[in-house]
Amino acid sequence: MKRSIPLSVLLAAGAFAACTSSVKSDGTISTVEQNGNTLTLCDFSKVKDTLDIPLSEWVEDCQVVRFEDADTALFKFWWPAITDNYIGIRQQGGAFKLFDHQGKFLCDIGTVGQGPGEYSGSLYSEAIDEKNRCIYLAPFFGSTKILKYNMDGTFASDIDLGEQLNKPKLGLHPDGGLSVVHLCFEGRSEMMAAHIAKDGTVTKYMPAAGQAVNPRDKNGNFVGFNNEIWSYANVEGLKFMSMPIDTLYNYNAGANRLEARFALSNPPVGDDVFLIYDELPGKFLATVWGTGTIAVDTKKQNSHYVKLVNDFFGGLPAPMNFTNGWFFAMYEPMVLMERIEKRLADASCSEKDKEVLNKLLASLDEDDNNVMFIGKLKQ
């Protein structure tokens, strides 16, 4: 096979000693099959054009969530968790806050502190289990535990995995099981991932050669936390990408193994190159920081740089923000007002768009709590 496959892919997949491959339609996509898993590769060097994509092509609908203004409801936004009925807000150094889709504040989930059931510092991920009426929170680092809470915010229990978790990411399974992956540091960590079954049984995944992260620089200084790990839970299973590895993986909890899902071939190189991969229903996203986001459509078999346009709300530019199978865009009211005014001044803004935007603008107050657009991804 004459292609440049990322080193981390070869390490994870055993160099694909027994595999089949195929090159697809527009010449940018190829796939490699092994043991029932499909690795999709997109040739970065061949992706040239940029498309404006109406948000309605990717999401079922879009609504405005206006978070209530009570003092207890105010927050400094970091990242949301969105389910069919709830919106959880992760803050930096603050309590995790739970709202409904109308923006009504329901409760704080746990508290910041040093006591039982409390978390010190920031959280790094969360999972809202509507079916089983509980919420899981994972502290940023320094803890061996994943914390479990009731939907009223009270502490229920914890899951002790027996070693320090470094920037852990959680994945909730339909059966109520929970998976976790974290930055596994060479010489300091044993476990890379784990699955906690509904009955509490824990299965740990120990990294293969080359999968753990070297936490030290060339001078021997510990810089492990300069690395990041991303997992957005937009499709079933725990999909994740961690620095400095250049591949999106699936943690197959049933088989207790890592499976390479997506990577760029012929990727950009350089110390300033920063890549983030994600999987959505029917497509992969590759964000090349400073360049743009490539959408690799596995159904249409094509790849383009893409920009989202919120056609539900007057053609406002939309960020590439997706989590838990939902699109979102969070704004402080003043920032959103400025974005609307800029769009209204654009010559391409139609009379219909102006009507929608002026109505939205008139409903905003700069002193209100944050405003959020959300829309469920099409399957």
C-alpha positions as CSV (number, residue, x, y, z in Angstrom):
1,M,0.0,0.0,0.0
2,K,1.6,3.2,-1.1
3,R,0.4,5.8,1.3
4,S,1.7,7.7,4.3
5,I,0.0,6.1,7.4
6,P,0.6,8.0,10.7
7,L,3.1,6.1,12.9
8,S,0.6,6.0,15.8
9,V,-1.9,4.2,13.6
10,L,0.6,1.6,12.7
11,L,1.5,1.1,16.4
12,A,-2.1,0.8,17.5
13,A,-3.1,-1.5,14.7
14,G,-0.1,-3.8,14.5
15,A,0.9,-2.3,11.1
16,F,-2.3,-3.7,9.6
17,A,-0.4,-6.9,8.7
18,A,-3.6,-8.5,7.3
19,C,-5.8,-5.8,5.8
20,T,-7.7,-4.6,2.8
21,S,-7.7,-1.1,1.5
22,S,-9.7,1.0,-1.0
23,V,-9.6,4.4,-2.5
24,K,-12.9,6.2,-2.7
25,S,-14.6,8.7,-5.0
26,D,-13.1,12.1,-4.9
27,G,-9.5,10.9,-4.4
28,T,-9.1,12.3,-0.9
29,I,-10.5,9.4,1.1
30,S,-9.1,5.8,1.6
31,T,-10.0,3.1,4.0
32,V,-8.2,0.2,5.7
33,E,-10.2,-2.8,7.0
34,Q,-9.0,-5.0,9.8
35,N,-10.8,-7.3,12.2
36,G,-14.2,-5.6,11.5
37,N,-12.8,-2.1,12.1
38,T,-12.6,0.6,9.4
39,L,-9.9,3.2,9.5
40,T,-10.7,6.2,7.3
41,L,-7.8,8.3,6.0
42,C,-8.1,11.7,4.4
43,D,-5.3,13.0,2.3
44,F,-4.8,16.5,3.7
45,S,-2.7,17.6,0.6
46,K,-5.7,17.0,-1.7
47,V,-8.4,18.9,0.2
48,K,-8.6,22.3,-1.5
49,D,-12.2,23.8,-1.7
50,T,-14.3,25.4,1.0
51,L,-18.1,25.0,1.3
52,D,-20.6,27.0,3.3
53,I,-22.9,24.5,4.9
54,P,-26.4,25.4,6.2
55,L,-26.7,24.2,9.8
56,S,-30.0,22.6,8.8
57,E,-28.1,20.1,6.8
58,W,-26.5,18.7,9.9
59,V,-29.1,19.3,12.7
60,E,-32.8,18.5,13.1
61,D,-33.7,21.9,14.5
62,C,-32.2,24.8,16.4
63,Q,-33.5,26.6,19.5
64,V,-32.4,29.5,21.7
65,V,-31.8,28.7,25.4
66,R,-31.8,31.7,27.7
67,F,-30.3,30.8,31.0
68,E,-32.1,32.3,33.9
69,D,-30.6,35.4,35.7
70,A,-30.8,34.3,39.4
71,D,-27.5,34.6,41.2
72,T,-27.3,30.8,41.7
73,A,-27.7,30.3,37.9
74,L,-24.8,32.5,36.8
75,F,-21.8,30.7,35.5
76,K,-18.4,31.1,33.8
77,F,-18.7,28.8,30.8
78,W,-16.1,26.1,29.9
79,W,-18.0,23.3,28.2
80,P,-21.6,21.9,28.1
81,A,-23.1,18.4,28.4
82,I,-26.4,18.2,26.5
83,T,-29.0,15.5,26.6
84,D,-32.6,15.4,25.5
85,N,-33.9,17.2,28.6
86,Y,-30.8,18.6,30.3
87,I,-27.9,21.0,29.9
88,G,-25.0,20.7,32.2
89,I,-22.4,23.5,32.4
90,R,-18.8,22.7,33.3
91,Q,-16.9,25.7,34.8
92,Q,-13.3,26.3,35.5
93,G,-12.9,26.1,39.3
94,G,-16.7,26.2,39.9
95,A,-19.5,23.8,40.6
96,F,-21.1,21.8,37.7
97,K,-24.5,23.4,37.0
98,L,-27.6,21.7,35.7
99,F,-30.4,23.4,33.6
100,D,-33.3,22.3,31.6
101,H,-33.7,23.2,27.9
102,Q,-35.7,26.3,28.8
103,G,-32.6,27.6,30.7
104,K,-34.2,27.0,34.1
105,F,-31.6,26.4,36.8
106,L,-32.2,23.1,38.5
107,C,-29.2,22.6,40.9
108,D,-25.5,22.5,41.4
109,I,-24.1,19.0,41.0
110,G,-21.8,18.5,44.0
111,T,-19.6,21.2,45.4
112,V,-16.0,22.4,45.2
113,G,-14.1,21.3,48.2
114,Q,-11.9,18.7,49.9
115,G,-14.6,16.6,51.6
116,P,-16.3,13.3,50.6
117,G,-18.1,13.7,47.3
118,E,-16.5,17.1,46.6
119,Y,-14.1,18.0,43.9
120,S,-11.2,20.4,44.3
121,G,-10.3,22.6,41.3
122,S,-11.7,22.1,37.9
123,L,-13.5,19.1,36.2
124,Y,-12.4,17.7,32.9
125,S,-15.4,15.7,31.8
126,E,-18.9,14.6,32.6
127,A,-21.7,12.3,31.6
128,I,-25.4,12.8,32.2
129,D,-27.3,9.5,32.3
130,E,-30.9,10.4,32.0
131,K,-32.2,6.8,31.9
132,N,-30.6,5.8,35.2
133,R,-31.0,9.3,36.7
134,C,-27.4,10.0,37.6
135,I,-24.5,12.2,36.6
136,Y,-20.8,11.3,36.5
137,L,-18.0,13.9,37.0
138,A,-14.3,13.4,36.4
139,P,-11.9,15.8,38.2
140,F,-9.1,17.5,36.1
141,F,-6.3,15.5,37.7
142,G,-5.0,14.3,41.1
143,S,-7.9,12.0,41.8
144,T,-8.2,8.3,41.4
145,K,-12.0,8.5,41.4
146,I,-15.0,9.2,39.2
147,L,-17.8,10.8,41.2
148,K,-21.4,9.8,40.8
149,Y,-24.3,12.1,41.8
150,N,-28.1,11.9,41.9
151,M,-30.0,14.3,39.6
152,D,-30.8,16.5,42.5
153,G,-27.1,17.2,42.9
154,T,-26.5,15.0,46.0
155,F,-23.5,12.7,46.1
156,A,-24.3,9.0,45.5
157,S,-21.0,7.2,45.3
158,D,-17.6,7.1,43.7
159,I,-15.7,4.7,41.4
160,D,-12.0,4.3,42.5
161,L,-9.8,3.1,39.6
162,G,-6.7,2.8,41.7
163,E,-4.4,5.2,40.0
164,Q,-4.3,9.0,39.4
165,L,-6.4,10.0,36.4
166,N,-4.8,12.7,34.1
167,K,-7.4,14.7,32.2
168,P,-9.9,11.8,32.0
169,K,-12.6,11.7,29.5
170,L,-15.9,9.7,30.1
171,G,-18.1,7.8,27.7
172,L,-21.6,6.6,28.6
173,H,-22.9,3.5,27.0
174,P,-26.6,2.8,26.2
175,D,-26.7,0.0,28.8
176,G,-25.6,2.3,31.6
177,G,-21.9,1.2,31.5
178,L,-19.2,3.9,31.7
179,S,-15.8,4.0,29.9
180,V,-12.9,6.3,30.7
181,V,-9.7,7.2,29.0
182,H,-7.0,9.5,30.2
183,L,-3.4,10.7,29.5
184,C,-1.4,7.7,30.3
185,F,2.1,8.8,31.2
186,E,5.1,6.6,30.6
187,G,6.6,5.5,33.9
188,R,3.8,7.1,36.0
189,S,0.6,5.4,34.8
190,E,-0.4,1.7,34.3
191,M,-3.9,2.0,32.9
192,M,-4.8,3.9,29.7
193,A,-8.6,3.2,29.6
194,A,-11.2,1.3,31.6
195,H,-14.8,0.1,31.4
196,I,-17.1,0.1,34.4
197,A,-20.0,-2.2,33.7
198,K,-23.5,-1.6,35.1
199,D,-22.9,-4.1,37.9
200,G,-19.7,-2.3,38.9
201,T,-17.2,-4.7,37.3
202,V,-14.1,-2.8,36.2
203,T,-12.0,-3.9,33.1
204,K,-8.7,-2.1,32.5
205,Y,-6.9,-1.5,29.3
206,M,-3.1,-1.5,29.6
207,P,-1.3,0.4,26.9
208,A,0.6,-1.3,24.1
209,A,4.1,-0.2,23.2
210,G,4.1,3.4,21.9
211,Q,0.6,4.2,23.2
212,A,1.5,5.9,26.5
213,V,2.6,9.6,26.4
214,N,6.2,10.6,27.2
215,P,5.5,13.3,29.9
216,R,9.0,14.8,29.8
217,D,10.7,17.1,27.4
218,K,14.2,16.8,26.0
219,N,15.7,18.4,29.1
220,G,13.8,15.9,31.4
221,N,11.3,18.4,32.7
222,F,7.8,17.1,33.4
223,V,5.4,18.7,30.8
224,G,2.8,15.9,30.5
225,F,-0.1,18.2,31.2
226,N,0.8,20.4,28.2
227,N,-0.9,17.6,26.2
228,E,-4.6,17.4,25.8
229,I,-7.2,14.7,25.2
230,W,-10.4,15.2,23.3
231,S,-13.6,13.2,23.3
232,Y,-16.9,14.7,22.4
233,A,-19.4,11.7,22.6
234,N,-21.2,12.6,19.3
235,V,-21.5,8.9,18.3
236,E,-21.9,5.8,20.3
237,G,-18.8,4.5,22.0
238,L,-15.8,6.3,23.4
239,K,-14.0,8.0,20.6
240,F,-10.9,10.0,21.6
241,M,-7.8,11.7,20.4
242,S,-4.8,12.7,22.5
243,M,-1.7,14.7,22.0
244,P,0.8,14.1,20.6
245,I,-0.8,11.1,18.8
246,D,-2.3,12.0,15.4
247,T,-5.2,9.5,15.3
248,L,-8.8,9.3,16.4
249,Y,-9.4,6.0,18.3
250,N,-12.4,4.0,19.5
251,Y,-12.0,2.3,22.9
252,N,-13.9,-0.9,22.2
253,A,-15.0,-1.8,25.7
254,G,-16.4,-5.2,24.8
255,A,-13.1,-6.4,23.3
256,N,-11.0,-4.2,25.6
257,R,-8.9,-2.8,22.8
258,L,-8.2,0.4,20.9
259,E,-9.3,0.7,17.3
260,A,-7.9,3.4,14.9
261,R,-10.9,5.2,13.4
262,F,-9.6,8.3,11.5
263,A,-6.4,10.2,10.6
264,L,-5.1,12.6,8.1
265,S,-2.5,11.2,5.6
266,N,0.2,13.7,4.4
267,P,-0.7,15.9,7.4
268,P,0.8,19.4,7.9
269,V,4.1,19.4,9.8
270,G,5.7,21.8,12.2
271,D,5.9,22.8,15.8
272,D,2.9,25.0,15.5
273,V,0.6,22.3,13.9
274,F,-2.4,21.6,16.1
275,L,-4.9,19.0,15.1
276,I,-8.3,18.0,16.6
277,Y,-10.4,15.1,15.2
278,D,-14.0,14.2,16.0
279,E,-16.6,11.8,14.7
280,L,-20.2,12.8,13.9
281,P,-22.9,10.6,12.5
282,G,-21.7,9.9,8.9
283,K,-18.7,12.1,9.0
284,F,-15.3,12.9,10.5
285,L,-14.1,16.4,11.4
286,A,-10.4,17.4,11.2
287,T,-9.7,20.8,12.6
288,V,-6.3,22.1,11.5
289,W,-5.7,25.0,13.9
290,G,-5.2,28.2,12.0
291,T,-6.3,26.7,8.7
292,G,-9.8,25.4,9.0
293,T,-12.0,22.4,9.6
294,I,-12.2,19.5,7.1
295,A,-15.5,17.5,7.0
296,V,-14.9,14.0,5.7
297,D,-18.4,12.7,4.6
298,T,-18.3,8.9,4.7
299,K,-21.7,8.6,3.1
300,K,-21.1,11.0,0.1
301,Q,-17.4,10.0,0.0
302,N,-16.0,13.5,-0.2
303,S,-13.9,15.9,1.8
304,H,-14.1,19.7,2.0
305,Y,-13.1,22.6,4.3
306,V,-16.4,23.7,5.7
307,K,-17.9,26.7,7.4
308,L,-21.3,26.4,9.1
309,V,-24.0,29.0,8.6
310,N,-27.0,29.1,11.1
311,D,-29.8,29.4,8.6
312,F,-32.3,28.9,11.4
313,F,-31.3,32.3,12.8
314,G,-30.6,34.7,9.9
315,G,-27.4,33.3,8.5
316,L,-25.3,33.9,11.6
317,P,-21.8,32.3,11.3
318,A,-21.9,29.1,13.5
319,P,-18.9,27.6,15.3
320,M,-17.9,24.0,14.8
321,N,-19.0,23.0,18.3
322,F,-20.5,19.6,18.9
323,T,-21.0,17.5,22.0
324,N,-23.1,14.5,23.0
325,G,-24.7,14.5,19.6
326,W,-25.7,18.2,19.7
327,F,-24.6,21.4,18.0
328,F,-24.1,24.3,20.4
329,A,-23.0,27.9,20.3
330,M,-22.7,29.8,23.6
331,Y,-22.7,33.6,23.8
332,E,-22.7,36.4,26.4
333,P,-25.6,38.6,25.3
334,M,-23.4,41.6,24.4
335,V,-21.2,39.4,22.1
336,L,-24.3,37.9,20.4
337,M,-25.8,41.4,19.9
338,E,-22.5,42.5,18.2
339,R,-22.6,39.4,16.0
340,I,-26.2,40.1,15.0
341,E,-25.5,43.7,14.1
342,K,-22.5,42.6,12.0
343,R,-24.7,40.2,10.1
344,L,-27.4,42.8,9.6
345,A,-24.8,45.1,8.0
346,D,-23.7,42.4,5.5
347,A,-24.9,43.0,2.0
348,S,-25.9,39.3,1.7
349,C,-28.4,39.5,4.5
350,S,-31.8,39.0,3.0
351,E,-35.0,40.7,4.2
352,K,-36.2,37.4,5.7
353,D,-32.9,37.1,7.6
354,K,-33.2,40.7,8.8
355,E,-36.6,40.0,10.2
356,V,-35.4,37.0,12.2
357,L,-32.3,38.8,13.4
358,N,-34.0,42.0,14.5
359,K,-36.6,40.0,16.5
360,L,-33.8,38.1,18.2
361,L,-31.8,41.3,18.8
362,A,-34.8,43.0,20.4
363,S,-35.2,40.1,22.9
364,L,-31.6,40.4,24.2
365,D,-30.4,42.4,27.2
366,E,-26.7,42.9,27.8
367,D,-27.2,42.3,31.6
368,D,-28.8,38.8,31.1
369,N,-27.1,35.5,31.7
370,N,-25.6,33.6,28.8
371,V,-27.6,32.7,25.6
372,M,-27.1,29.4,23.8
373,F,-28.1,27.9,20.5
374,I,-28.6,24.1,20.5
375,G,-29.6,21.6,17.8
376,K,-29.7,17.8,17.7
377,L,-27.5,16.2,15.1
378,K,-29.2,14.3,12.3
379,Q,-28.3,10.5,12.3
